[in-house]
Amino acid sequence: MLPAILTQQFLTRVVREFPVEGYIGSEILPLEPVPGLKTMWDIITKDAKLAPFVAINAESPLADKAGLERAFHELADVRIKERLDEDELISLRMPGEPDVVTGLAATQRSSAERHIRRTSDRMAAQVNARIEWMRWQALQSGVISYDDGKVIFSVDFGIPDDQIITLTGADRWSITASADPLADIATWVEAQRLATGRAPTRAYVGANVPGYLVANSSIRTLLTGTESVKQLLNPANILNFVGSLVGLNIQRYDTTYQNTAGTDTRFLGANQFILMPEPRQADGEVLGDMATGPAKGNNFEPGMYAWVKEEEDPWATFVGAGIHVFPRLYHPGWITSVNTVGDS
């Protein structure tokens, strides 16, 4: 029998308070509760036409309907659990601890309780990683395609085709002698501003991009004669320098997760450059969010939850975490995503 402290309510608080280090997607697409397991959202297009002149005493002309396209999708059910058998909980010890002395039931029980909490943390980490994966799939490609043989779905979030860009030939940023990143960024910023009426203010770049900027010939020529050139020409400072020239807050994102094969994989592609305005605007408009719906395992409340279940004969304890969640992009036109080196 588990103590009262290891209840579903307690472990849910544990997984929600688990520190998610290095994930920045929640700043862009935060969790937003919804009432059910199906969500609907409006994809909003630019609407900045001039009102017409009208003769005195004449009737006002009708305006065009707002540019809206309605999208629907079921929330994804993200769940994982671990089984802890009786012999594991009796004989386990924490890393760095001596072996548990047989007969000290209180010591064994304390170790078992801590192990269950650590298992809850690990389950929470895996659920959080999947949430972050969904965010960056939507942001960098505008599409989530998933097929593990059991669950299959594909969703297009509507980022305009001309804002999903792949550089080719001598324009690739890896070709540092000919590429012109500053001109490229200026072009993308202006095109997005004209298309949406919202000027990009921030960019997220993959792990390789700062190195391309440091080695770029045009940037090095620009810095010739600058006293602080040695300080600027390194990956730690180059993003601030380039950002100051093009009016963007540029941030490198290099956090990884382990795929099903156990290989470290980046949430944001190493060669990717993503432009966007502030995700939450002064007029209340937002780029998007992560809809999260109620779950029976969470007492019909939305958000991340945990559970613990005991079985008898044979004795086993199951610990798990989960969430019903799905990304929504209200303004997909606010995003420009560039593969800076193509397929090379």
C-alpha positions as CSV (number, residue, x, y, z in Angstrom):
1,M,0.0,0.0,0.0
2,L,1.4,3.4,-1.0
3,P,1.3,6.3,1.4
4,A,-1.2,9.1,1.0
5,I,1.6,11.4,-0.3
6,L,1.8,9.3,-3.5
7,T,-1.7,9.9,-4.7
8,Q,-2.7,10.9,-8.2
9,Q,-3.3,14.5,-7.0
10,F,0.2,14.7,-5.4
11,L,2.0,13.1,-8.4
12,T,0.1,15.4,-10.8
13,R,1.5,18.4,-8.9
14,V,4.9,16.8,-9.1
15,V,4.9,16.4,-12.9
16,R,3.5,19.9,-13.4
17,E,6.2,21.4,-11.3
18,F,9.0,19.3,-12.9
19,P,11.5,21.8,-14.3
20,V,11.7,21.7,-18.1
21,E,15.2,23.0,-18.7
22,G,16.1,24.5,-22.1
23,Y,12.6,24.3,-23.7
24,I,11.6,27.7,-25.1
25,G,8.5,26.6,-27.1
26,S,6.2,27.5,-24.3
27,E,7.1,31.1,-24.7
28,I,5.7,30.9,-28.3
29,L,2.9,28.5,-28.1
30,P,1.7,28.3,-24.4
31,L,-0.8,25.7,-23.1
32,E,-4.4,26.9,-23.3
33,P,-7.3,24.9,-21.7
34,V,-10.2,23.9,-24.0
35,P,-13.4,22.2,-22.9
36,G,-13.3,19.0,-25.0
37,L,-11.2,16.5,-27.0
38,K,-11.9,18.2,-30.3
39,T,-10.7,21.8,-30.9
40,M,-11.6,24.4,-33.4
41,W,-9.7,27.5,-34.3
42,D,-9.8,30.3,-36.8
43,I,-6.9,30.9,-39.2
44,I,-6.8,34.7,-39.7
45,T,-5.6,36.5,-42.8
46,K,-4.5,40.1,-43.3
47,D,-7.4,42.6,-43.4
48,A,-6.1,46.2,-43.9
49,K,-8.2,47.6,-46.7
50,L,-9.0,51.3,-47.0
51,A,-12.6,52.3,-46.2
52,P,-14.3,54.0,-49.2
53,F,-15.4,57.6,-49.5
54,V,-19.2,57.9,-49.5
55,A,-21.5,60.7,-50.6
56,I,-23.3,62.6,-47.9
57,N,-26.7,61.0,-47.1
58,A,-25.7,57.9,-49.1
59,E,-25.8,54.3,-47.7
60,S,-22.5,52.9,-46.4
61,P,-21.2,50.1,-48.6
62,L,-20.8,46.6,-47.1
63,A,-17.3,45.5,-46.2
64,D,-15.9,42.2,-47.2
65,K,-16.1,39.5,-44.6
66,A,-13.1,39.0,-42.4
67,G,-10.6,36.6,-43.8
68,L,-11.2,33.5,-41.7
69,E,-10.7,29.8,-42.3
70,R,-11.9,27.5,-39.7
71,A,-9.7,24.5,-38.7
72,F,-10.7,21.4,-36.6
73,H,-8.7,18.6,-35.1
74,E,-8.8,16.1,-32.3
75,L,-6.4,16.6,-29.5
76,A,-3.5,14.2,-29.4
77,D,-3.5,11.8,-26.5
78,V,0.1,11.8,-25.2
79,R,0.7,9.1,-22.5
80,I,3.4,6.9,-21.1
81,K,3.8,4.7,-18.0
82,E,6.3,2.4,-16.3
83,R,5.7,-0.8,-14.3
84,L,7.6,-1.3,-11.1
85,D,7.5,-4.9,-9.9
86,E,7.6,-6.0,-6.2
87,D,11.2,-7.2,-6.4
88,E,12.3,-3.8,-7.8
89,L,10.7,-1.8,-5.0
90,I,12.0,-4.1,-2.3
91,S,15.6,-4.4,-3.5
92,L,16.1,-1.0,-5.1
93,R,18.5,1.7,-3.9
94,M,19.1,5.3,-5.0
95,P,22.3,6.1,-7.1
96,G,25.2,6.5,-4.7
97,E,23.5,4.9,-1.7
98,P,24.7,1.7,-0.1
99,D,22.6,-1.5,-0.5
100,V,19.4,-1.5,1.6
101,V,19.8,-3.7,4.7
102,T,17.2,-6.5,4.7
103,G,14.7,-6.0,7.4
104,L,14.7,-2.2,7.5
105,A,11.2,-1.8,6.2
106,A,11.1,2.0,6.8
107,T,14.3,2.4,4.7
108,Q,13.0,0.3,1.9
109,R,9.6,2.1,1.9
110,S,11.3,5.5,1.8
111,S,13.5,4.4,-1.1
112,A,10.5,3.0,-2.9
113,E,8.6,6.3,-2.5
114,R,11.5,8.4,-3.8
115,H,11.9,6.0,-6.7
116,I,8.3,6.4,-7.6
117,R,8.7,10.2,-7.5
118,R,11.8,10.0,-9.7
119,T,9.9,7.7,-12.1
120,S,7.1,10.3,-12.3
121,D,9.6,13.0,-13.1
122,R,11.0,10.9,-15.9
123,M,7.5,10.2,-17.3
124,A,6.8,14.0,-17.1
125,A,10.1,14.7,-19.0
126,Q,9.1,12.4,-21.9
127,V,5.6,14.0,-22.1
128,N,7.1,17.5,-22.1
129,A,9.5,16.5,-24.8
130,R,6.6,15.4,-27.1
131,I,4.8,18.7,-26.4
132,E,7.9,20.6,-27.4
133,W,8.4,18.4,-30.5
134,M,4.8,19.2,-31.7
135,R,5.5,22.9,-31.2
136,W,8.6,23.0,-33.3
137,Q,7.2,20.7,-36.0
138,A,4.4,23.2,-36.5
139,L,6.7,26.2,-36.4
140,Q,9.5,25.1,-38.6
141,S,7.7,23.1,-41.3
142,G,4.0,24.0,-40.8
143,V,3.2,20.3,-40.8
144,I,3.0,17.5,-38.3
145,S,3.2,14.0,-39.9
146,Y,3.3,11.1,-37.5
147,D,3.1,7.3,-38.2
148,D,4.3,4.7,-35.7
149,G,2.2,2.0,-37.2
150,K,-0.5,2.4,-34.5
151,V,-1.3,6.1,-34.6
152,I,-1.2,8.0,-38.0
153,F,-2.1,11.6,-38.6
154,S,-0.9,14.5,-40.8
155,V,-1.8,18.1,-40.3
156,D,-1.0,21.2,-42.4
157,F,-1.1,24.4,-40.3
158,G,-1.3,26.7,-43.3
159,I,2.0,28.6,-43.3
160,P,2.1,30.2,-46.8
161,D,4.1,28.2,-49.3
162,D,6.3,31.3,-50.2
163,Q,7.2,31.6,-46.5
164,I,8.6,28.0,-46.3
165,I,11.9,28.7,-48.0
166,T,14.9,26.5,-49.0
167,L,18.1,28.2,-50.1
168,T,19.9,26.6,-53.0
169,G,23.1,27.0,-55.0
170,A,25.4,29.9,-54.1
171,D,22.7,31.4,-51.9
172,R,23.2,28.7,-49.2
173,W,24.6,30.1,-46.1
174,S,27.1,27.3,-45.9
175,I,28.7,28.7,-49.1
176,T,30.2,31.5,-47.0
177,A,32.1,33.2,-50.0
178,S,28.9,34.0,-51.9
179,A,26.0,33.9,-49.5
180,D,24.6,37.2,-48.2
181,P,22.6,36.5,-45.0
182,L,22.0,40.2,-44.2
183,A,20.4,40.8,-47.5
184,D,18.4,37.6,-47.2
185,I,17.1,38.5,-43.7
186,A,16.1,42.0,-44.8
187,T,14.2,40.5,-47.8
188,W,12.3,38.0,-45.6
189,V,11.5,40.6,-43.0
190,E,10.1,43.1,-45.5
191,A,8.1,40.4,-47.4
192,Q,6.5,39.2,-44.2
193,R,5.7,42.7,-43.0
194,L,4.0,43.5,-46.3
195,A,2.1,40.2,-46.3
196,T,0.8,40.4,-42.7
197,G,1.2,43.9,-41.5
198,R,3.2,42.6,-38.6
199,A,6.9,43.2,-38.7
200,P,9.1,40.3,-37.4
201,T,10.9,41.1,-34.2
202,R,12.5,37.8,-33.3
203,A,14.2,34.9,-34.9
204,Y,15.2,31.4,-33.8
205,V,18.2,29.7,-35.4
206,G,19.6,26.2,-35.4
207,A,22.9,25.1,-34.1
208,N,24.9,25.5,-37.3
209,V,23.7,29.0,-38.2
210,P,25.9,31.1,-35.9
211,G,29.0,29.4,-37.5
212,Y,27.8,30.2,-41.0
213,L,27.4,33.9,-40.0
214,V,30.8,34.1,-38.3
215,A,32.5,32.7,-41.5
216,N,30.5,34.7,-44.0
217,S,32.6,36.9,-46.3
218,S,30.2,39.8,-46.5
219,I,29.9,40.0,-42.7
220,R,33.6,39.8,-42.3
221,T,34.1,42.6,-44.8
222,L,31.5,44.7,-43.0
223,L,33.5,44.3,-39.8
224,T,36.9,45.1,-41.3
225,G,38.6,47.7,-39.2
226,T,36.2,47.3,-36.3
227,E,38.2,47.3,-33.0
228,S,35.9,44.7,-31.5
229,V,36.0,42.4,-34.5
230,K,37.6,39.5,-32.6
231,Q,34.9,39.7,-30.0
232,L,32.1,39.9,-32.6
233,L,33.3,37.1,-34.8
234,N,32.4,34.2,-32.6
235,P,29.2,32.3,-32.3
236,A,28.4,33.7,-28.9
237,N,28.3,37.3,-30.1
238,I,27.5,37.2,-33.8
239,L,23.7,36.7,-33.3
240,N,23.5,40.0,-31.2
241,F,25.5,41.8,-33.9
242,V,23.5,40.6,-36.8
243,G,20.3,41.1,-34.9
244,S,21.2,44.7,-34.2
245,L,21.7,45.3,-38.0
246,V,18.4,43.8,-39.1
247,G,16.3,44.8,-36.1
248,L,15.7,41.3,-34.7
249,N,16.2,39.5,-31.4
250,I,18.0,36.3,-32.6
251,Q,18.2,33.3,-30.4
252,R,20.0,30.0,-31.0
253,Y,18.0,26.9,-30.0
254,D,20.0,23.7,-29.7
255,T,18.0,21.6,-27.2
256,T,17.7,17.9,-28.1
257,Y,15.5,14.9,-27.3
258,Q,16.0,11.2,-27.9
259,N,14.1,9.6,-30.7
260,T,12.8,6.1,-30.6
261,A,16.2,4.7,-31.6
262,G,17.8,6.5,-28.6
263,T,19.6,9.0,-30.9
264,D,19.9,12.7,-29.8
265,T,17.8,14.8,-32.2
266,R,17.3,18.6,-32.2
267,F,13.8,20.1,-31.9
268,L,14.9,22.9,-34.3
269,G,16.8,21.8,-37.3
270,A,20.5,22.7,-37.2
271,N,20.3,24.8,-40.3
272,Q,16.9,26.4,-39.7
273,F,16.1,30.1,-39.4
274,I,12.6,31.1,-38.2
275,L,11.2,34.6,-38.3
276,M,8.1,35.8,-36.4
277,P,6.7,38.9,-34.7
278,E,6.1,38.9,-30.9
279,P,3.8,35.8,-30.3
280,R,1.5,38.0,-28.2
281,Q,0.8,41.4,-29.7
282,A,-0.3,44.6,-27.9
283,D,-3.7,44.4,-29.5
284,G,-4.4,41.0,-28.0
285,E,-3.7,39.0,-31.1
286,V,-1.6,35.8,-30.6
287,L,0.4,33.6,-32.9
288,G,-1.1,30.5,-31.5
289,D,-1.2,28.1,-28.6
290,M,-1.2,24.5,-27.5
291,A,-4.8,23.4,-26.8
292,T,-5.1,21.1,-23.8
293,G,-8.3,19.3,-23.0
294,P,-9.8,17.3,-20.1
295,A,-8.7,13.8,-19.2
296,K,-10.5,11.2,-17.2
297,G,-7.2,10.3,-15.5
298,N,-7.0,14.0,-14.5
299,N,-10.4,14.1,-12.9
300,F,-11.7,15.6,-16.2
301,E,-9.4,18.6,-15.9
302,P,-7.1,19.9,-18.7
303,G,-3.3,20.0,-18.5
304,M,-0.6,17.5,-17.7
305,Y,-1.5,14.8,-15.2
306,A,0.1,11.8,-13.5
307,W,-1.3,8.6,-12.0
308,V,-0.2,5.8,-9.8
309,K,-1.9,2.4,-9.7
310,E,-1.3,-0.6,-7.6
311,E,-2.1,-4.2,-8.6
312,E,-2.1,-7.2,-6.2
313,D,-1.1,-10.8,-6.8
314,P,1.3,-10.3,-8.4
315,W,2.2,-7.0,-6.7
316,A,3.1,-4.2,-9.1
317,T,3.0,-0.4,-9.1
318,F,2.3,1.5,-12.4
319,V,3.4,5.2,-12.6
320,G,2.5,7.3,-15.6
321,A,2.0,10.8,-17.0
322,G,0.0,12.2,-19.9
323,I,-1.8,15.1,-21.5
324,H,-4.4,15.8,-24.2
325,V,-2.8,18.5,-26.4
326,F,-2.5,19.9,-29.9
327,P,-0.9,23.0,-31.5
328,R,-3.1,25.7,-33.0
329,L,-1.7,28.5,-35.3
330,Y,-4.1,31.4,-35.6
331,H,-1.7,33.4,-37.7
332,P,0.4,31.0,-39.7
333,G,1.3,33.9,-42.0
334,W,3.3,35.4,-39.1
335,I,6.0,32.7,-39.6
336,T,8.8,32.5,-42.2
337,S,10.9,29.4,-41.9
338,V,14.1,29.0,-43.9
339,N,16.3,26.0,-44.5
340,T,19.6,27.9,-44.9
341,V,21.6,25.2,-46.6
342,G,19.0,23.2,-48.6
343,D,19.7,19.5,-48.8
344,S,23.5,19.7,-48.6
